[in-house]
Amino acid sequence: MRHPYKESIQQVQSALRVLGYQHQIVELPDDARTAQDAANAIGCSQAQIAKSIIFRLERSGRPLLVVASGVNRVDVQKASGLAGDTLAKADADFVREHTGFVIGGVAPVGHKTPLATFIDEDLLEFPTIWAAAGHPKAVFQLSPSELVAMTKGQVVNVCHRP
């Protein structure tokens, strides 16, 4: 990986270290803004990509992070029911304001503010998964149990399988 890290990648690396993890961030040769792009670059299945999607809760205005398998789509009605609030689309400014990251590079950790987090239960089927690391070219490998522990996320069924 080239050094120095971009500030957003350093933010994720620091968060991992503070949480007690030694995972190394890998910088990809090209942007991996989609789960398929990331899977192609890494050489894993698209389902092993842990994509981080930020929603805005309508009543509270707070963010909700849903970490979903790269092949799944979030069921907004299911997620809204579990959140006790209606999920709305978050624009790029909202995402950056609450996470410090651009869309396509949102990591599951290292956010500007703590986020309520739902984790797609389908990610638990894999021994290893890959998550964005603060930039569309940066990823890191982890286990699903590490994802749950580091995010303190709730494992739920909130996605549609293809």
DSSP file (Angstrom, degrees, kcal/mol; ACC not computed):
  #  RESIDUE AA STRUCTURE BP1 BP2  ACC     N-H-->O    O-->H-N    N-H-->O    O-->H-N    TCO  KAPPA ALPHA  PHI   PSI    X-CA   Y-CA   Z-CA
    1    1 A M              0   0    0      0, 0.0     2,-0.2     0, 0.0     4,-0.1   0.000 360.0 360.0 360.0 143.3    0.0    0.0    0.0
    2    2 A R        -     0   0    0      2,-0.1     0, 0.0    25,-0.0     0, 0.0  -0.520 360.0-109.7 -77.1 145.7    1.2    3.5   -0.7
    3    3 A H  S    S+     0   0    0     -2,-0.2     2,-0.1     2,-0.1     3,-0.0  -0.902  86.4  48.9-122.5 153.9    1.9    5.8    2.2
    4    4 A P  S    S-     0   0    0      0, 0.0     3,-0.1     0, 0.0    -2,-0.1   0.551  84.9-131.1 -76.7 155.4    1.0    8.1    3.6
    5    5 A Y        -     0   0    0     -2,-0.1    -2,-0.1     1,-0.1     2,-0.1  -0.290  25.9 -99.3 -64.2 152.0   -2.6    7.0    3.9
    6    6 A K     >  -     0   0    0      1,-0.1     4,-2.5    -3,-0.0     3,-0.5  -0.425  41.3-107.0 -63.7 152.6   -5.4    9.3    2.9
    7    7 A E  H  > S+     0   0    0      1,-0.2     4,-2.0     2,-0.2    -1,-0.1   0.875 119.7  51.3 -54.2 -42.4   -6.9   10.9    6.0
    8    8 A S  H  > S+     0   0    0      1,-0.2     4,-1.4     2,-0.2    -1,-0.2   0.849 110.4  48.9 -67.3 -33.6  -10.1    8.8    5.8
    9    9 A I  H  > S+     0   0    0     -3,-0.5     4,-2.7     2,-0.2    -1,-0.2   0.896 110.0  51.5 -71.2 -39.9   -8.1    5.6    5.5
   10   10 A Q  H  X S+     0   0    0     -4,-2.5     4,-2.9     1,-0.2     5,-0.2   0.876 104.8  58.2 -60.9 -37.0   -6.0    6.6    8.5
   11   11 A Q  H  X S+     0   0    0     -4,-2.0     4,-1.9    -5,-0.2    -1,-0.2   0.908 110.2  42.6 -59.1 -43.4   -9.2    7.2   10.4
   12   12 A V  H  X S+     0   0    0     -4,-1.4     4,-2.7   121,-0.3    -2,-0.2   0.929 113.3  51.0 -70.6 -45.8  -10.2    3.6    9.8
   13   13 A Q  H  X S+     0   0    0     -4,-2.7     4,-2.1     1,-0.2    -2,-0.2   0.909 112.0  48.2 -58.8 -42.2   -6.8    2.2   10.6
   14   14 A S  H  X S+     0   0    0     -4,-2.9     4,-2.7     2,-0.2    -1,-0.2   0.912 110.5  51.0 -63.7 -43.1   -6.7    4.2   13.8
   15   15 A A  H  X S+     0   0    0     -4,-1.9     4,-2.0    -5,-0.2    -2,-0.2   0.908 109.3  50.8 -62.3 -41.7  -10.2    3.0   14.8
   16   16 A L  H  <>S+     0   0    0     -4,-2.7     5,-3.0     2,-0.2     4,-0.3   0.925 111.8  47.5 -60.6 -44.5   -9.2   -0.6   14.1
   17   17 A R  H ><5S+     0   0    0     -4,-2.1     3,-1.4     3,-0.2    -2,-0.2   0.916 110.1  51.5 -64.2 -44.0   -6.1   -0.2   16.4
   18   18 A V  H 3<5S+     0   0    0     -4,-2.7    -1,-0.2     1,-0.3    -2,-0.2   0.867 108.7  52.3 -60.5 -36.4   -8.1    1.4   19.1
   19   19 A L  T 3<5S-     0   0    0     -4,-2.0    -1,-0.3    -5,-0.2    -2,-0.2   0.517 124.5-106.2 -78.4  -4.6  -10.6   -1.5   19.0
   20   20 A G  T < 5S+     0   0    0     -3,-1.4     2,-0.3    -4,-0.3    -3,-0.2   0.645  76.2 131.2  92.1  16.1   -7.7   -3.9   19.4
   21   21 A Y      < -     0   0    0     -5,-3.0    -1,-0.3    -6,-0.2    -2,-0.1  -0.807  43.5-161.7-105.7 145.2   -7.5   -5.2   15.8
   22   22 A Q        +     0   0    0     -2,-0.3    -5,-0.1     2,-0.1    -1,-0.1   0.088  36.7 149.0-108.9  20.9   -4.4   -5.5   13.7
   23   23 A H        -     0   0    0      1,-0.1     2,-0.5    -7,-0.1    -6,-0.1  -0.245  41.8-132.8 -58.7 141.6   -6.1   -5.8   10.3
   24   24 A Q        -     0   0    0    117,-0.1   117,-0.5     2,-0.0     2,-0.3  -0.835  12.6-130.8 -99.4 132.9   -4.2   -4.3    7.4
   25   25 A I        -     0   0    0     -2,-0.5     2,-0.5   115,-0.1   115,-0.2  -0.651  19.2-150.3 -81.4 136.1   -5.9   -2.0    4.9
   26   26 A V  E     -A  139   0A   0    113,-3.4   113,-2.4    -2,-0.3     2,-0.6  -0.917   3.7-144.6-110.1 130.3   -5.4   -2.9    1.3
   27   27 A E  E     -A  138   0A   0     -2,-0.5   111,-0.3   111,-0.2   110,-0.0  -0.854  17.4-143.8 -96.4 124.2   -5.4   -0.3   -1.4
   28   28 A L        -     0   0    0    109,-4.2     4,-0.1    -2,-0.6    14,-0.0  -0.470  17.4-121.8 -83.3 155.3   -6.9   -1.5   -4.7
   29   29 A P  S    S+     0   0    0      0, 0.0     2,-0.3     0, 0.0    -1,-0.1   0.806  94.9  27.2 -68.0 -28.0   -5.6   -0.3   -8.1
   30   30 A D  S    S-     0   0    0      7,-0.1    -2,-0.1   106,-0.1    11,-0.0  -0.886  99.3 -82.0-130.3 160.9   -9.0    1.1   -9.1
   31   31 A D        -     0   0    0     -2,-0.3   106,-0.2     1,-0.1     2,-0.2  -0.309  31.4-160.8 -57.6 144.0  -12.0    2.5   -7.3
   32   32 A A        +     0   0    0    104,-3.0     6,-0.2    72,-0.2    -1,-0.1  -0.573  30.4 152.0-125.4  65.7  -14.4   -0.2   -6.0
   33   33 A R        +     0   0    0     -2,-0.2     2,-0.3     4,-0.1    -1,-0.1   0.714  63.1  51.6 -73.0 -20.2  -17.5    1.8   -5.6
   34   34 A T  S  > S-     0   0    0     -3,-0.1     4,-2.3     1,-0.1     5,-0.2  -0.801  87.5-118.8-113.5 159.9  -19.8   -1.2   -6.1
   35   35 A A  H  > S+     0   0    0     -2,-0.3     4,-2.6     1,-0.2     5,-0.2   0.881 116.5  52.2 -61.9 -37.9  -19.7   -4.6   -4.5
   36   36 A Q  H  > S+     0   0    0      2,-0.2     4,-2.5     1,-0.2    -1,-0.2   0.912 108.0  51.0 -65.8 -41.7  -19.1   -6.2   -7.8
   37   37 A D  H  > S+     0   0    0      2,-0.2     4,-2.2     1,-0.2    -2,-0.2   0.928 112.7  46.5 -58.8 -45.3  -16.1   -3.9   -8.5
   38   38 A A  H  X S+     0   0    0     -4,-2.3     4,-2.5     2,-0.2     5,-0.3   0.926 111.8  50.0 -64.7 -45.4  -14.6   -4.7   -5.1
   39   39 A A  H  X>S+     0   0    0     -4,-2.6     4,-2.9     1,-0.2     5,-1.3   0.908 111.2  49.7 -60.6 -42.3  -15.2   -8.5   -5.5
   40   40 A N  H  <5S+     0   0    0     -4,-2.5    -1,-0.2     1,-0.2    -2,-0.2   0.915 113.4  45.9 -62.1 -43.1  -13.5   -8.4   -8.9
   41   41 A A  H  <5S+     0   0    0     -4,-2.2    -2,-0.2    -5,-0.2    -1,-0.2   0.861 120.1  39.0 -69.3 -36.3  -10.5   -6.5   -7.6
   42   42 A I  H  <5S-     0   0    0     -4,-2.5    -2,-0.2    -5,-0.2    -1,-0.2   0.833 104.4-124.0 -83.5 -35.4  -10.1   -8.7   -4.5
   43   43 A G  T  <5S+     0   0    0     -4,-2.9     2,-0.2     1,-0.3    -3,-0.2   0.778  70.3 114.2  91.2  31.2  -10.9  -12.0   -6.1
   44   44 A C  S   <S-     0   0    0     -5,-1.3    -1,-0.3    -6,-0.2     2,-0.2  -0.674  74.1 -80.3-120.4 178.8  -13.7  -13.0   -3.8
   45   45 A S    >   -     0   0    0     -2,-0.2     3,-1.4     1,-0.1     4,-0.2  -0.499  35.4-120.9 -78.1 152.7  -17.4  -13.6   -4.3
   46   46 A Q  G >  S+     0   0    0      1,-0.3     3,-1.6     2,-0.2    24,-0.6   0.834 112.9  64.2 -60.8 -31.9  -19.7  -10.5   -4.4
   47   47 A A  G 3  S+     0   0    0      1,-0.3    23,-0.3    23,-0.2    -1,-0.3   0.740  93.8  61.8 -64.7 -22.7  -21.6  -12.0   -1.5
   48   48 A Q  G <  S+     0   0    0     -3,-1.4    82,-2.6    21,-0.2     2,-0.6   0.456  80.1 101.1 -84.2  -1.1  -18.4  -11.7    0.7
   49   49 A I  E <   -b  130   0A   0     -3,-1.6    21,-1.6    -4,-0.2     2,-1.1  -0.759  65.5-150.0 -85.5 123.3  -18.4   -7.9    0.3
   50   50 A A  E     -bC 131  69A   0     80,-3.6    82,-0.6    -2,-0.6     2,-0.4  -0.773  18.3-162.2 -93.5  93.6  -19.8   -6.2    3.4
   51   51 A K  E     - C   0  68A   0     17,-2.5    17,-2.6    -2,-1.1     2,-0.6  -0.634   7.9-143.3 -84.8 133.4  -21.3   -3.1    1.9
   52   52 A S  E     - C   0  67A   0     54,-0.4     2,-0.5    -2,-0.4    52,-0.3  -0.845  19.0-175.0 -99.1 119.6  -22.0   -0.2    4.3
   53   53 A I  E     - C   0  66A   0     13,-2.7    13,-2.8    -2,-0.6     2,-0.5  -0.963  11.8-150.6-119.9 126.4  -25.1    1.7    3.5
   54   54 A I  E     - C   0  65A   0     -2,-0.5    36,-0.7    11,-0.2     2,-0.3  -0.826  14.9-175.5 -97.9 130.6  -26.1    4.8    5.5
   55   55 A F  E     -DC  89  64A   0      9,-2.7     9,-2.2    -2,-0.5     2,-0.5  -0.846  22.3-129.1-116.1 158.1  -29.8    5.6    5.9
   56   56 A R  E     -DC  88  63A   0     32,-2.6    32,-2.5    -2,-0.3     2,-0.5  -0.944  19.9-133.1-106.0 125.1  -31.4    8.7    7.5
   57   57 A L  E  >  -D   87   0A   0      5,-3.3     4,-2.5    -2,-0.5    30,-0.2  -0.686  16.8-143.9 -78.0 124.1  -34.1    8.0   10.1
   58   58 A E  T  4 S+     0   0    0     28,-3.0    -1,-0.1    -2,-0.5    29,-0.1   0.905  89.5  37.7 -61.6 -49.9  -37.0   10.3    9.2
   59   59 A R  T  4 S+     0   0    0     27,-0.2    -1,-0.2     1,-0.2    26,-0.1   0.934 128.4  31.3 -71.1 -45.0  -38.3   11.2   12.6
   60   60 A S  T  4 S-     0   0    0      2,-0.1    -2,-0.2     1,-0.0    -1,-0.2   0.737  91.2-138.7 -87.0 -22.1  -35.1   11.4   14.5
   61   61 A G     <  +     0   0    0     -4,-2.5    -3,-0.1     1,-0.3    -2,-0.1   0.546  58.3 135.1  74.9   5.6  -32.9   12.6   11.7
   62   62 A R        -     0   0    0     -5,-0.2    -5,-3.3     1,-0.1    -1,-0.3  -0.474  57.1-109.0 -86.5 158.0  -30.2   10.2   12.9
   63   63 A P  E     -C   56   0A   0      0, 0.0    53,-0.7     0, 0.0     2,-0.4  -0.528  23.7-161.4 -83.7 153.8  -28.1    7.9   10.7
   64   64 A L  E     -Ce  55 116A   0     -9,-2.2    -9,-2.7    -2,-0.2     2,-0.5  -0.996   8.9-148.4-131.8 128.5  -28.5    4.1   10.6
   65   65 A L  E     -Ce  54 117A   0     51,-2.7    53,-2.8    -2,-0.4     2,-0.5  -0.855  10.7-170.7 -97.2 127.5  -25.7    1.9    9.2
   66   66 A V  E     -Ce  53 118A   0    -13,-2.8   -13,-2.7    -2,-0.5     2,-0.7  -0.983   6.8-160.6-115.8 120.9  -26.8   -1.3    7.5
   67   67 A V  E     +Ce  52 119A   0     51,-2.9    53,-3.1    -2,-0.5     2,-0.3  -0.900  24.1 178.0-102.3 111.7  -23.9   -3.6    6.6
   68   68 A A  E     -C   51   0A   0    -17,-2.6   -17,-2.5    -2,-0.7     2,-0.1  -0.803  36.6 -96.0-118.8 152.9  -25.2   -6.0    3.9
   69   69 A S  E >   -C   50   0A   0     -2,-0.3     3,-1.8   -19,-0.2   -19,-0.2  -0.413  42.9-115.3 -60.4 141.7  -23.9   -8.8    1.8
   70   70 A G  T 3  S+     0   0    0    -21,-1.6   -23,-0.2   -24,-0.6   -35,-0.2   0.629 113.5  49.6 -59.6 -16.6  -22.8   -7.4   -1.6
   71   71 A V  T 3  S+     0   0    0    -22,-0.1    -1,-0.3   -24,-0.1     2,-0.2   0.563  98.5  85.0 -97.4  -9.8  -25.4   -9.5   -3.4
   72   72 A N    <   -     0   0    0     -3,-1.8     2,-0.4    89,-0.1    89,-0.2  -0.552  64.6-142.4 -96.2 156.9  -28.4   -8.4   -1.2
   73   73 A R  E     -H  160   0B   0     87,-1.9    87,-3.4    -2,-0.2     2,-0.3  -0.942  29.2-111.3-113.3 139.2  -30.7   -5.4   -1.3
   74   74 A V  E     -H  159   0B   0     -2,-0.4     2,-1.0    85,-0.2    85,-0.3  -0.510  20.3-136.7 -70.5 131.1  -31.8   -3.8    1.9
   75   75 A D     >  -     0   0    0     83,-3.7     4,-2.6    -2,-0.3     5,-0.2  -0.802  17.0-163.7 -87.0 101.6  -35.6   -4.3    2.6
   76   76 A V  H  > S+     0   0    0     -2,-1.0     4,-2.6     1,-0.2    11,-0.3   0.839  84.7  53.5 -61.2 -36.2  -36.4   -0.8    3.8
   77   77 A Q  H  > S+     0   0    0      2,-0.2     4,-2.2     1,-0.2    -1,-0.2   0.933 111.1  45.2 -66.2 -44.8  -39.7   -1.8    5.3
   78   78 A K  H  > S+     0   0    0      2,-0.2     4,-2.2     1,-0.2    -2,-0.2   0.942 115.6  47.2 -61.8 -46.6  -38.1   -4.6    7.4
   79   79 A A  H  X S+     0   0    0     -4,-2.6     4,-2.3    79,-0.3    -2,-0.2   0.890 110.3  52.6 -64.2 -39.6  -35.3   -2.3    8.5
   80   80 A S  H  X>S+     0   0    0     -4,-2.6     4,-1.6    -5,-0.2     5,-1.4   0.915 108.5  51.2 -61.3 -43.1  -37.8    0.5    9.3
   81   81 A G  H  <5S+     0   0    0     -4,-2.2    -2,-0.2     1,-0.2    -1,-0.2   0.915 112.8  44.6 -61.0 -44.2  -39.7   -1.8   11.5
   82   82 A L  H  <5S+     0   0    0     -4,-2.2    -1,-0.2     1,-0.2    -2,-0.2   0.848 115.3  48.0 -68.7 -34.0  -36.7   -2.9   13.4
   83   83 A A  H  <5S-     0   0    0     -4,-2.3    -1,-0.2     2,-0.3    -2,-0.2   0.694 102.0-132.3 -79.6 -18.9  -35.4    0.6   13.7
   84   84 A G  T  <5S+     0   0    0     -4,-1.6     2,-0.3     1,-0.2    -3,-0.2   0.763  80.2  76.0  71.3  24.2  -38.8    1.9   14.9
   85   85 A D  S   <S-     0   0    0     -5,-1.4     2,-0.4    -6,-0.2    -2,-0.3  -0.972  91.4 -93.0-159.2 155.5  -38.5    4.8   12.4
   86   86 A T        -     0   0    0     -2,-0.3   -28,-3.0    -3,-0.1     2,-0.4  -0.623  38.1-131.9 -79.5 131.0  -38.9    5.2    8.7
   87   87 A L  E     -D   57   0A   0     -2,-0.4     2,-0.3   -11,-0.3   -30,-0.2  -0.675  26.1-174.7 -83.4 133.5  -35.7    4.9    6.7
   88   88 A A  E     -D   56   0A   0    -32,-2.5   -32,-2.6    -2,-0.4     2,-0.1  -0.875  34.9 -90.4-122.0 158.2  -35.0    7.5    4.1
   89   89 A K  E     -D   55   0A   0     -2,-0.3     2,-0.5   -34,-0.2   -34,-0.1  -0.433  38.3-138.7 -66.5 139.5  -32.2    7.8    1.6
   90   90 A A        -     0   0    0    -36,-0.7   -36,-0.1    -2,-0.1     2,-0.1  -0.878  14.8-138.8-101.2 130.8  -29.2    9.6    2.9
   91   91 A D     >  -     0   0    0     -2,-0.5     4,-2.4     1,-0.1     5,-0.2  -0.325  30.9 -96.7 -82.3 172.2  -27.5   12.0    0.5
   92   92 A A  H  > S+     0   0    0      1,-0.2     4,-2.5     2,-0.2     5,-0.2   0.851 123.5  52.1 -58.5 -38.7  -23.7   12.4    0.0
   93   93 A D  H  > S+     0   0    0      2,-0.2     4,-2.7     1,-0.2    -1,-0.2   0.911 110.0  48.6 -65.5 -42.1  -23.5   15.3    2.4
   94   94 A F  H  > S+     0   0    0      2,-0.2     4,-2.0     1,-0.2     5,-0.2   0.920 112.3  49.5 -62.5 -44.4  -25.4   13.5    5.2
   95   95 A V  H  X>S+     0   0    0     -4,-2.4     4,-2.2     1,-0.2     5,-0.6   0.942 114.3  43.7 -61.1 -49.0  -23.2   10.4    4.8
   96   96 A R  H  X5S+     0   0    0     -4,-2.5     4,-1.7     1,-0.2    -1,-0.2   0.898 111.3  55.0 -65.6 -40.1  -20.0   12.5    4.9
   97   97 A E  H  <5S+     0   0    0     -4,-2.7    -1,-0.2    -5,-0.2    -2,-0.2   0.888 118.3  33.1 -59.9 -40.4  -21.2   14.6    7.9
   98   98 A H  H  <5S+     0   0    0     -4,-2.0    15,-1.4    -5,-0.2    14,-0.4   0.716 133.8  24.2 -92.9 -22.5  -22.0   11.5   10.0
   99   99 A T  H  <5S-     0   0    0     -4,-2.2    -3,-0.2    -5,-0.2    -2,-0.2   0.732  87.6-129.3-112.7 -30.5  -19.3    9.1    8.9
  100  100 A G  S  <<S+     0   0    0     -4,-1.7     2,-0.3    -5,-0.6    -4,-0.2   0.472  76.1 103.6  88.0   3.3  -16.4   11.2    7.5
  101  101 A F  S    S-     0   0    0     -6,-0.5    -1,-0.3     6,-0.1    -2,-0.2  -0.796  71.0-118.0-119.1 158.2  -16.4    9.0    4.4
  102  102 A V    >   -     0   0    0     32,-0.4     3,-2.3    -2,-0.3     4,-0.3  -0.604  47.6 -86.9 -86.4 154.8  -17.6    9.4    0.8
  103  103 A I  T 3  S+     0   0    0      1,-0.3    -1,-0.1    -2,-0.2   -50,-0.1  -0.403 120.5  34.3 -58.3 135.2  -20.3    7.0   -0.5
  104  104 A G  T 3  S+     0   0    0    -52,-0.3    -1,-0.3    31,-0.1   -72,-0.2   0.206 117.3  57.4  98.3 -13.8  -18.5    4.0   -1.8
  105  105 A G    <   +     0   0    0     -3,-2.3    29,-1.4    29,-0.2     2,-0.4   0.240  66.9 137.4-128.9  11.0  -15.8    4.2    0.9
  106  106 A V        -     0   0    0     -4,-0.3    26,-0.4   -54,-0.2   -54,-0.4  -0.459  39.7-154.2 -67.5 119.8  -17.9    4.0    4.1
  107  107 A A        -     0   0    0     -2,-0.4    26,-0.2     2,-0.2    -6,-0.1  -0.490  23.3-121.3 -86.8 161.0  -16.2    1.7    6.5
  108  108 A P  S    S+     0   0    0      0, 0.0     2,-0.3     0, 0.0     3,-0.1   0.600  96.4  33.6 -77.9  -9.1  -18.1   -0.2    9.3
  109  109 A V  S    S+     0   0    0      1,-0.1    -2,-0.2     5,-0.0   -93,-0.1  -0.878  91.1  54.9-136.6 167.8  -15.9    1.6   11.9
  110  110 A G        +     0   0    0     -2,-0.3    -1,-0.1     1,-0.2   -96,-0.1   0.720  65.7 161.6  84.1  21.8  -14.2    4.9   12.4
  111  111 A H        -     0   0    0     -3,-0.1   -12,-0.2     1,-0.1    -1,-0.2  -0.310  51.4-118.3 -75.0 159.0  -17.2    7.2   12.0
  112  112 A K  S    S+     0   0    0    -14,-0.4   -13,-0.2   -16,-0.1    -1,-0.1   0.872 102.3  20.2 -62.2 -37.6  -17.4   10.7   13.2
  113  113 A T  S    S-     0   0    0    -15,-1.4    -1,-0.1     0, 0.0    -2,-0.1  -0.952  99.4 -91.4-130.3 151.3  -20.2    9.8   15.5
  114  114 A P        -     0   0    0      0, 0.0     2,-0.4     0, 0.0    -5,-0.0  -0.355  45.9-151.8 -61.1 140.6  -21.3    6.4   16.9
  115  115 A L        -     0   0    0     36,-0.1     2,-0.2   -53,-0.1   -51,-0.1  -0.939  17.4-120.7-120.1 136.7  -23.9    4.8   14.6
  116  116 A A  E     -e   64   0A   0    -53,-0.7   -51,-2.7    -2,-0.4     2,-0.4  -0.555  43.5-156.8 -63.7 138.5  -26.7    2.3   15.3
  117  117 A T  E     -e   65   0A   0     35,-0.2    37,-2.6    -2,-0.2     2,-0.4  -0.981  23.2-166.9-135.0 131.2  -25.8   -0.7   13.1
  118  118 A F  E     -ef  66 154A   0    -53,-2.8   -51,-2.9    -2,-0.4     2,-0.5  -0.931  15.1-155.4-107.0 137.5  -27.7   -3.5   11.5
  119  119 A I  E     -ef  67 155A   0     35,-2.9    37,-2.7    -2,-0.4     2,-0.2  -0.969  21.8-118.3-117.9 125.2  -25.7   -6.4   10.1
  120  120 A D  E >   - f   0 156A   0    -53,-3.1     3,-1.8    -2,-0.5     4,-0.3  -0.411  17.7-140.3 -59.8 121.6  -27.1   -8.6    7.4
  121  121 A E  G >  S+     0   0    0     35,-2.3     3,-1.4     1,-0.3    -1,-0.2   0.746  96.2  72.2 -59.6 -24.0  -27.3  -12.2    8.8
  122  122 A D  G >  S+     0   0    0      1,-0.3     3,-1.5    34,-0.2    -1,-0.3   0.767  84.4  67.7 -65.0 -24.1  -26.2  -13.6    5.4
  123  123 A L  G X  S+     0   0    0     -3,-1.8     3,-1.4     1,-0.3    -1,-0.3   0.769  86.6  69.4 -65.2 -23.8  -22.7  -12.2    6.0
  124  124 A L  G <  S+     0   0    0     -3,-1.4    -1,-0.3    -4,-0.3    -2,-0.2   0.551  81.4  75.9 -73.2  -5.7  -22.3  -14.8    8.8
  125  125 A E  G <  S+     0   0    0     -3,-1.5    -1,-0.3    -4,-0.2    -2,-0.1   0.635  86.9  73.3 -76.6 -14.0  -22.2  -17.6    6.3
  126  126 A F  S <  S-     0   0    0     -3,-1.4     3,-0.1    -4,-0.2     0, 0.0  -0.756  71.3-142.6-108.6 147.0  -18.6  -16.8    5.3
  127  127 A P  S    S+     0   0    0      0, 0.0     2,-0.3     0, 0.0    -1,-0.1   0.859  93.0  18.2 -71.1 -33.7  -15.4  -17.4    7.1
  128  128 A T        -     0   0    0     15,-0.2     2,-0.3    16,-0.1    15,-0.2  -0.984  66.2-178.2-137.6 149.9  -14.0  -14.1    5.8
  129  129 A I  E     - G   0 142A   0     13,-3.1    13,-2.4    -2,-0.3     2,-0.4  -0.868  20.5-128.7-135.9 169.3  -15.6  -10.9    4.4
  130  130 A W  E     -bG  49 141A   0    -82,-2.6   -80,-3.6    -2,-0.3     2,-0.3  -0.981  21.5-172.6-126.6 136.0  -14.2   -7.6    3.0
  131  131 A A  E     -bG  50 140A   0      9,-2.5     9,-2.1    -2,-0.4   -80,-0.1  -0.909  32.1 -97.1-126.7 153.6  -15.3   -4.1    4.0
  132  132 A A  E     - G   0 139A   0    -82,-0.6     7,-0.3   -26,-0.4   -27,-0.1  -0.312  27.4-151.5 -63.8 152.6  -14.5   -0.7    2.7
  133  133 A A        -     0   0    0      5,-2.4  -121,-0.3     2,-0.6  -120,-0.2  -0.229  60.0 -66.8-127.2  43.8  -11.8    1.2    4.6
  134  134 A G  S    S+     0   0    0    -29,-1.4   -32,-0.4     4,-0.2   -29,-0.2   0.391 116.4  56.2  96.5  -4.4  -12.6    4.9    4.3
  135  135 A H  S >  S-     0   0    0      3,-0.4     3,-2.2   -31,-0.2    -2,-0.6  -0.980  86.3-112.2-156.8 148.2  -12.1    5.3    0.5
  136  136 A P  T 3  S+     0   0    0      0, 0.0  -104,-3.0     0, 0.0  -102,-0.1   0.639 119.3  48.2 -61.2 -12.4  -13.4    3.6   -2.6
  137  137 A K  T 3  S+     0   0    0   -106,-0.2  -109,-4.2  -108,-0.1     2,-0.4   0.374 100.1  81.7-103.3   2.9  -10.0    2.1   -3.3
  138  138 A A  E <   +A   27   0A   0     -3,-2.2    -5,-2.4  -111,-0.3    -3,-0.4  -0.918  48.4 158.3-120.9 134.9   -9.4    0.8    0.3
  139  139 A V  E     -AG  26 132A   0   -113,-2.4  -113,-3.4    -2,-0.4     2,-0.3  -0.926  18.9-156.1-141.8 164.5  -10.7   -2.4    1.9
  140  140 A F  E     - G   0 131A   0     -9,-2.1    -9,-2.5    -2,-0.3     2,-0.3  -0.993  18.0-126.0-144.6 150.5   -9.8   -4.8    4.8
  141  141 A Q  E     + G   0 130A   0   -117,-0.5     2,-0.3    -2,-0.3   -11,-0.2  -0.715  38.6 150.8 -94.9 142.4  -10.5   -8.4    5.4
  142  142 A L  E     - G   0 129A   0    -13,-2.4   -13,-3.1    -2,-0.3    -2,-0.0  -0.952  42.9 -99.8-156.6 171.3  -12.2   -9.6    8.6
  143  143 A S     >  -     0   0    0     -2,-0.3     4,-2.1   -15,-0.2   -15,-0.2  -0.672  33.8-116.1 -94.6 156.6  -14.5  -12.3   10.0
  144  144 A P  H  > S+     0   0    0      0, 0.0     4,-2.3     0, 0.0     5,-0.2   0.883 117.3  54.7 -58.8 -37.2  -18.2  -11.8   10.4
  145  145 A S  H  > S+     0   0    0      1,-0.2     4,-2.3     2,-0.2     5,-0.2   0.877 106.8  50.8 -66.3 -34.7  -17.8  -12.2   14.2
  146  146 A E  H  > S+     0   0    0      2,-0.2     4,-3.2     1,-0.2     5,-0.3   0.902 107.9  53.5 -65.8 -39.5  -15.2   -9.5   14.2
  147  147 A L  H  X S+     0   0    0     -4,-2.1     4,-1.9     2,-0.2     6,-0.4   0.933 110.5  46.4 -58.6 -46.4  -17.6   -7.2   12.3
  148  148 A V  H  X>S+     0   0    0     -4,-2.3     4,-1.6     1,-0.2     5,-0.8   0.927 116.0  45.6 -62.3 -45.4  -20.3   -7.8   14.9
  149  149 A A  H  <5S+     0   0    0     -4,-2.3    -2,-0.2     1,-0.2    -1,-0.2   0.927 114.1  46.1 -66.1 -45.6  -17.9   -7.2   17.8
  150  150 A M  H  <5S+     0   0    0     -4,-3.2    -1,-0.2     1,-0.2    -2,-0.2   0.803 122.7  34.8 -72.9 -26.9  -16.2   -4.1   16.4
  151  151 A T  H  <5S-     0   0    0     -4,-1.9    -1,-0.2    -5,-0.3    -2,-0.2   0.632  93.3-137.0 -96.1 -15.3  -19.5   -2.4   15.3
  152  152 A K  T  <5 +     0   0    0     -4,-1.6   -35,-0.2    -5,-0.2    -3,-0.2   0.838  49.8 169.1  55.6  33.2  -21.6   -3.7   18.3
  153  153 A G      < -     0   0    0     -5,-0.8     2,-0.6    -6,-0.4   -35,-0.2  -0.305  39.7-117.3 -78.4 159.3  -24.1   -4.2   15.5
  154  154 A Q  E     -f  118   0A   0    -37,-2.6   -35,-2.9    -3,-0.1     2,-0.5  -0.861  24.3-133.5 -97.0 122.4  -27.4   -6.2   15.7
  155  155 A V  E     +f  119   0A   0     -2,-0.6     2,-0.3   -37,-0.2   -35,-0.2  -0.670  43.5 159.3 -79.2 123.4  -27.5   -9.2   13.3
  156  156 A V  E     -f  120   0A   0    -37,-2.7   -35,-2.3    -2,-0.5     2,-0.9  -0.893  50.7-113.7-142.2 165.7  -30.8   -9.1   11.5
  157  157 A N        +     0   0    0     -2,-0.3   -37,-0.1   -37,-0.2    -2,-0.0  -0.846  60.3 132.2-102.1  92.8  -32.7  -10.3    8.5
  158  158 A V        +     0   0    0     -2,-0.9   -83,-3.7   -80,-0.1     2,-0.3   0.127  46.7  86.3-127.9  19.7  -33.3   -7.0    6.6
  159  159 A C  E     -H   74   0B   0    -85,-0.3     2,-0.5    -3,-0.1   -85,-0.2  -0.871  65.7-130.3-127.1 156.5  -32.3   -7.9    3.1
  160  160 A H  E     -H   73   0B   0    -87,-3.4   -87,-1.9    -2,-0.3    -2,-0.0  -0.864  26.7-138.9 -95.4 133.2  -33.7   -9.5   -0.1
  161  161 A R              0   0    0     -2,-0.5   -89,-0.1   -89,-0.2     0, 0.0  -0.654 360.0 360.0 -87.2 151.3  -31.6  -12.2   -1.5
  162  162 A P              0   0    0      0, 0.0    -1,-0.1     0, 0.0   -90,-0.1   0.524 360.0 360.0 -67.9 360.0  -31.2  -12.3   -5.3
